[in-house]
Amino acid sequence: MPTPPTQPPRARSLAVVNREIRGLLAAGGLVSPEGRCRYEELLVEWAAAVRGDVTEAA
């Protein structure tokens, strides 16, 4: 029996992602490799949120 398609997780708002990036930077998160990895993940999420804001504005 086929499984129903799942909806992708709802994207967080640009403000929420930006707040997390700022918190990571304030905590010195770029020093460790784990912090750098998380920062890169947040940048990807941030870029997607920016694209979403542009799409909504159009």
Secondary structure, 3 states (H helix, E strand, C coil): CCCCCCCCCCCCCHHHHHHHHHHHHHCCCCCCHHHHHHHHHHHHHHHHHHHHHHHHHC
